């Protein structure tokens, strides 16, 4: 991909995250745990998108299995939309997002998609633990 396109795409995603936070902040003024949970979820989604696009989570960046990671983001986005960003629904959505993160990692490692060696599998599990922890922290805050 063209480096300018990648830069613009990343800027658009970052801008969308900031816009979503500011928009929802006006709908939930004074609800600090909700806003912190929202911020953690948006930063996690941004980091997941960025790292997956830059270096790949399931093996190298060229590995087609990395497309599975976008399914994790789709679970979060679709769930948030379905529950209309209500706190209890967001908590359930983020638990589902964390579960899908673990599911994708298990499918990748057990299916041999996350790298052919033990180091590749270990990296998948480390990154999965990191992102899952952030998803769960966000869910608890909601």
Backbone torsions as a table, in degrees:
resi	resn	phi	psi	omega
1	UNK	NA	152.9	177.1
2	UNK	-68.5	135.2	-177.2
3	UNK	-63.7	-35.1	177.7
4	UNK	-64.9	-42.9	177.7
5	UNK	-61.2	-44.4	179.2
6	UNK	-61.8	-42.5	178.6
7	UNK	-62.4	-44.9	-180.0
8	UNK	-66.2	-38.9	178.3
9	UNK	-64.1	-45.1	178.8
10	UNK	-63.5	-39.7	176.5
11	UNK	-63.9	-38.9	178.5
12	UNK	-65.7	-41.0	178.6
13	UNK	-65.6	-43.9	177.7
14	UNK	-62.0	-43.0	178.0
15	UNK	-62.3	-40.3	178.1
16	UNK	-63.9	-38.6	177.6
17	UNK	-64.3	-44.7	178.9
18	UNK	-64.2	-43.9	179.2
19	UNK	-60.9	-45.3	179.9
20	UNK	-60.4	-43.0	179.3
21	UNK	-63.1	-48.3	-178.5
22	UNK	-64.6	-38.3	178.8
23	UNK	-63.9	-47.7	-178.5
24	UNK	-73.0	-24.5	176.5
25	UNK	-63.3	-35.8	179.1
26	UNK	-71.7	-23.6	179.8
27	UNK	-86.9	-20.4	-178.9
28	UNK	-129.5	55.7	-177.3
29	UNK	-66.3	139.1	176.0
30	UNK	79.4	-0.9	179.3
31	UNK	-95.9	80.1	-172.9
32	UNK	-59.7	-46.5	179.0
33	UNK	-59.9	-38.7	178.2
34	UNK	-62.0	-46.6	-177.4
35	UNK	-67.0	-37.2	177.3
36	UNK	-68.4	-42.6	176.7
37	UNK	-60.4	-42.1	177.7
38	UNK	-63.4	-44.2	179.5
39	UNK	-62.0	-43.3	179.3
40	UNK	-63.2	-43.1	179.9
41	UNK	-63.9	-43.2	-178.7
42	UNK	-68.3	-41.0	177.8
43	UNK	-65.6	-40.1	177.9
44	UNK	-62.4	-45.1	179.1
45	UNK	-62.2	-43.0	179.2
46	UNK	-62.7	-47.7	179.7
47	UNK	-62.3	-40.7	179.0
48	UNK	-62.2	-45.2	178.6
49	UNK	-62.4	-45.7	-176.3
50	UNK	-64.8	-53.2	-177.5
51	UNK	-63.8	-42.5	-179.5
52	UNK	-62.8	-40.5	179.6
53	UNK	-72.9	-34.6	-175.2
54	UNK	-79.4	-52.0	-174.2
55	UNK	-124.7	-12.7	-178.9
56	UNK	85.2	144.9	177.6
57	UNK	-102.8	-37.4	179.8
58	UNK	-100.5	78.1	-176.1
59	UNK	85.1	-152.8	-177.2
60	UNK	-74.8	168.7	-179.1
61	UNK	-62.9	-24.9	-179.1
62	UNK	-81.1	-10.8	-176.9
63	UNK	-68.8	120.8	-179.0
64	UNK	-62.4	-20.3	178.6
65	UNK	-62.8	-22.9	178.7
66	UNK	-62.3	-18.2	175.8
67	UNK	-63.8	-24.5	176.9
68	UNK	-61.2	-30.3	-179.5
69	UNK	-62.3	-32.6	178.7
70	UNK	-66.8	-21.2	173.0
71	UNK	-65.8	-36.4	176.8
72	UNK	-62.0	-45.9	178.7
73	UNK	-65.0	-35.9	178.9
74	UNK	-65.1	-37.9	176.6
75	UNK	-59.7	-46.6	179.9
76	UNK	-64.2	-45.9	-179.1
77	UNK	-66.2	-46.9	-179.3
78	UNK	-65.0	-43.3	179.3
79	UNK	-62.2	-43.3	179.5
80	UNK	-61.9	-40.4	179.4
81	UNK	-67.1	-42.4	-178.9
82	UNK	-63.1	-42.4	-177.4
83	UNK	-86.8	2.5	177.3
84	UNK	55.8	34.5	174.3
85	UNK	63.0	21.4	176.8
86	UNK	-74.3	143.6	-173.8
87	UNK	-53.2	-51.1	-177.2
88	UNK	-64.3	-42.6	178.2
89	UNK	-64.1	-37.3	178.1
90	UNK	-65.5	-37.9	177.4
91	UNK	-61.0	-46.2	178.5
92	UNK	-63.6	-41.4	179.6
93	UNK	-61.2	-43.1	-177.9
94	UNK	-73.0	-29.5	171.6
95	UNK	-65.4	-41.0	177.3
96	UNK	-65.4	-37.4	178.4
97	UNK	-65.2	-43.1	176.8
98	UNK	-61.7	-41.7	178.9
99	UNK	-63.6	-40.9	179.6
100	UNK	-67.9	-31.7	176.5
101	UNK	-62.0	-45.9	179.2
102	UNK	-66.4	-42.8	-179.7
103	UNK	-59.4	-45.6	180.0
104	UNK	-61.7	-42.1	179.5
105	UNK	-63.6	-43.3	179.0
106	UNK	-63.4	-44.0	178.5
107	UNK	-61.0	-43.6	-178.4
108	UNK	-64.7	-46.3	-176.8
109	UNK	-71.6	-46.6	-179.0
110	UNK	-67.8	-28.7	178.5
111	UNK	-89.0	1.7	179.4
112	UNK	72.0	23.7	-177.6
113	UNK	-94.1	-13.2	-174.7
114	UNK	-94.2	17.1	-175.8
115	UNK	118.5	146.3	-173.3
116	UNK	-88.0	-4.8	-177.5
117	UNK	-118.9	171.7	-178.9
118	UNK	-64.9	-34.4	179.6
119	UNK	-63.9	-39.2	178.1
120	UNK	-63.5	-42.7	178.0
121	UNK	-65.6	-40.3	178.6
122	UNK	-62.5	-42.5	178.7
123	UNK	-63.1	-40.1	178.0
124	UNK	-61.3	-44.2	-179.3
125	UNK	-67.9	-37.9	178.4
126	UNK	-64.4	-48.0	179.0
127	UNK	-65.0	-38.0	178.1
128	UNK	-64.2	-43.0	177.9
129	UNK	-61.7	-40.9	179.6
130	UNK	-62.1	-52.7	-177.8
131	UNK	-68.4	-38.4	178.6
132	UNK	-62.9	-40.3	177.3
133	UNK	-61.3	-42.6	178.8
134	UNK	-66.1	-42.7	177.3
135	UNK	-60.0	-44.0	-178.9
136	UNK	-68.0	-38.7	177.1
137	UNK	-61.1	-42.3	178.1
138	UNK	-63.7	-42.7	179.5
139	UNK	-60.6	-42.3	-179.8
140	UNK	-64.7	-37.2	179.6
141	UNK	-65.9	-29.6	177.9
142	UNK	-72.7	NA	NA
